[in-house]
Amino acid sequence: MQTAWQRANPEKSCAGTMRYYAKKRDQSPPLTVEEQADVLAFYEKARALTALTGVRHEVDHIRPITKGGQHHPSNLQILTATENRQKGNSVYWKGKASRTSR
């Protein structure tokens, strides 16, 4: 169940959740203030693309955390929800995803 803060701050909430899971796997490196802003920008951009297109967009770890990837801006990309499900836990995916940054 989402709290009022989570509903009001979906990008920060989602970024925080992913940071939590990465930290549990010891794959959340210390981020500079700029890198933290870059991570947050990915989540904001995914939300904006969803609102603009009506197609759900998600932030994906290029190299999944479960396969040694880190929760770092250099390892993030925006995919549609469908593309993200197709990619799954794969490191090498031949979909048409493009890395979208802020």
Legacy VTK file of the C-alpha trace (Angstrom):
# vtk DataFile Version 3.0
C-alpha trace
ASCII
DATASET POLYDATA
POINTS 102 float
0.000 0.000 0.000
1.429 3.369 -1.005
1.801 6.206 1.420
0.736 9.756 0.592
4.413 10.676 0.128
4.939 7.806 -2.336
1.917 8.875 -4.379
3.116 12.504 -4.391
6.739 11.564 -5.238
6.614 8.520 -7.538
10.045 9.078 -9.119
11.806 9.375 -5.761
9.858 6.443 -4.368
10.717 4.149 -7.294
14.364 5.250 -7.339
14.550 4.640 -3.599
13.045 1.169 -3.935
15.555 0.194 -6.629
18.400 1.647 -4.539
17.197 -0.493 -1.606
17.276 -3.717 -3.638
20.643 -2.848 -5.157
22.031 -2.116 -1.713
20.759 -5.466 -0.446
22.767 -7.119 -3.202
25.713 -4.817 -2.442
25.435 -3.301 -5.913
24.587 0.286 -5.136
27.817 2.258 -5.390
28.126 5.591 -3.599
26.718 8.209 -5.964
27.718 11.825 -6.309
24.983 14.448 -6.077
25.092 14.748 -9.875
24.740 10.971 -10.339
21.806 10.918 -7.906
20.154 13.656 -9.971
20.834 11.630 -13.149
19.159 8.537 -11.660
16.153 10.594 -10.604
16.008 12.135 -14.089
15.606 8.665 -15.636
12.535 8.007 -13.478
11.107 11.452 -14.235
11.679 10.946 -17.981
9.995 7.514 -17.900
6.985 9.031 -16.152
6.858 11.915 -18.652
7.043 9.519 -21.626
4.223 7.470 -20.132
2.071 10.588 -19.755
2.955 11.832 -23.247
2.428 8.585 -25.147
-0.071 6.702 -23.006
2.330 3.741 -23.128
3.887 2.744 -19.810
7.649 3.358 -19.712
9.997 1.977 -17.071
13.592 2.414 -16.004
15.586 -0.721 -16.734
19.020 -1.830 -15.577
20.957 -2.596 -18.767
22.928 -5.229 -16.897
20.452 -6.561 -14.311
21.331 -6.152 -10.657
20.874 -9.900 -10.259
23.612 -10.423 -12.890
26.136 -8.047 -11.325
24.880 -4.729 -12.693
24.876 -1.656 -10.511
22.195 0.894 -9.695
24.145 3.660 -11.433
23.162 6.109 -14.205
25.551 4.438 -16.649
23.582 1.193 -16.246
20.086 2.629 -16.762
17.861 2.943 -19.815
14.185 3.618 -20.443
12.090 0.884 -22.020
8.389 0.445 -22.556
6.868 -1.955 -20.052
6.436 -4.512 -22.852
10.096 -4.247 -23.875
11.178 -4.499 -20.247
9.170 -7.722 -19.798
10.646 -9.133 -23.014
14.163 -8.279 -21.853
13.532 -9.773 -18.420
16.738 -10.674 -16.614
18.777 -10.806 -19.810
22.126 -9.090 -20.180
22.172 -9.336 -23.980
18.862 -8.301 -25.462
18.309 -7.596 -29.136
15.221 -5.422 -28.738
14.950 -1.927 -30.113
15.544 -0.134 -26.825
17.384 3.122 -26.808
19.212 4.595 -23.900
17.353 7.763 -22.943
18.987 10.109 -20.483
17.946 13.460 -19.109
LINES 1 103
102 0 1 2 3 4 5 6 7 8 9 10 11 12 13 14 15 16 17 18 19 20 21 22 23 24 25 26 27 28 29 30 31 32 33 34 35 36 37 38 39 40 41 42 43 44 45 46 47 48 49 50 51 52 53 54 55 56 57 58 59 60 61 62 63 64 65 66 67 68 69 70 71 72 73 74 75 76 77 78 79 80 81 82 83 84 85 86 87 88 89 90 91 92 93 94 95 96 97 98 99 100 101
